[in-house]
């Protein structure tokens, strides 16, 4: 799956419904998983805060989760981040 992301393809996360994530949504998801604030993600990706908020809402809906902690878990499950142990473990 990581090869597809590097190539700029979209990802269809099987365990999380039939949603297809865009390349930009994957980038936002990865930064959320790192714990960055929306304003920091916006600056990093050279986008407005409103655009990042839109991508976050899309991610929540497509992945059928309710918060950033769950988004980070999905990113980990999909292999989109190097997060493999809980904080404090």
C-alpha positions as CSV (number, residue, x, y, z in Angstrom):
1,X,0.0,0.0,0.0
2,X,2.9,2.4,0.8
3,X,4.1,2.0,-2.8
4,X,0.7,3.3,-4.1
5,X,0.9,6.3,-1.8
6,X,4.4,7.2,-3.0
7,X,3.2,7.0,-6.6
8,X,0.4,9.4,-5.8
9,X,-2.4,6.8,-6.1
10,X,-5.4,6.8,-3.9
11,X,-5.9,4.2,-1.2
12,X,-9.1,2.2,-0.6
13,X,-9.0,1.2,3.1
14,X,-10.8,-2.1,3.3
15,X,-11.5,-2.3,7.0
16,X,-12.9,1.2,7.0
17,X,-15.6,1.0,4.4
18,X,-15.5,1.7,0.7
19,X,-14.1,5.2,1.0
20,X,-11.3,6.2,-1.3
21,X,-8.7,8.6,0.1
22,X,-7.1,11.2,-2.1
23,X,-3.4,11.9,-2.0
24,X,-4.0,15.1,-0.1
25,X,-6.3,13.4,2.4
26,X,-3.6,10.9,3.1
27,X,-1.1,13.7,3.7
28,X,-3.5,15.3,6.1
29,X,-4.2,12.0,7.8
30,X,-0.5,11.4,8.3
31,X,0.0,14.8,9.9
32,X,-3.0,14.3,12.2
33,X,-1.5,11.0,13.2
34,X,1.7,12.8,14.2
35,X,-0.3,15.0,16.5
36,X,0.1,18.2,14.6
37,X,-2.5,21.0,15.1
38,X,-4.6,22.0,12.1
39,X,-2.8,25.3,11.8
40,X,0.5,23.5,11.7
41,X,-0.7,21.1,9.0
42,X,-2.0,24.0,7.0
43,X,1.4,25.7,7.2
44,X,3.3,22.5,6.4
45,X,1.2,21.8,3.3
46,X,0.8,25.4,2.3
47,X,-3.0,25.3,2.5
48,X,-5.5,27.4,4.4
49,X,-6.9,26.3,7.8
50,X,-10.3,26.0,6.2
51,X,-9.0,23.6,3.6
52,X,-7.4,21.4,6.2
53,X,-10.6,21.4,8.3
54,X,-12.5,20.3,5.1
55,X,-10.1,17.4,4.5
56,X,-10.4,16.4,8.2
57,X,-14.2,16.4,7.9
58,X,-13.9,14.3,4.8
59,X,-11.6,11.9,6.5
60,X,-13.9,11.5,9.5
61,X,-16.9,10.8,7.2
62,X,-15.1,8.4,4.8
63,X,-13.4,6.4,7.5
64,X,-16.5,6.5,9.8
65,X,-14.6,7.7,12.9
66,X,-15.4,10.5,15.3
67,X,-12.1,12.1,16.3
68,X,-8.4,12.6,15.7
69,X,-7.4,9.8,18.0
70,X,-9.5,7.4,15.9
71,X,-8.0,8.9,12.7
72,X,-4.5,8.3,14.1
73,X,-5.5,4.7,14.8
74,X,-6.7,4.2,11.2
75,X,-3.5,5.8,9.9
76,X,-1.5,3.3,12.0
77,X,-3.7,0.3,10.9
78,X,-3.2,1.3,7.2
79,X,0.5,1.6,7.6
80,X,0.5,5.3,6.8
81,X,2.6,6.2,9.8
82,X,5.5,4.9,11.9
83,X,3.4,5.0,15.0
84,X,3.5,1.5,16.4
85,X,3.4,1.9,20.2
86,X,1.1,4.0,22.4
87,X,2.5,7.1,23.9
88,X,4.0,6.4,27.3
89,X,4.6,2.7,26.6
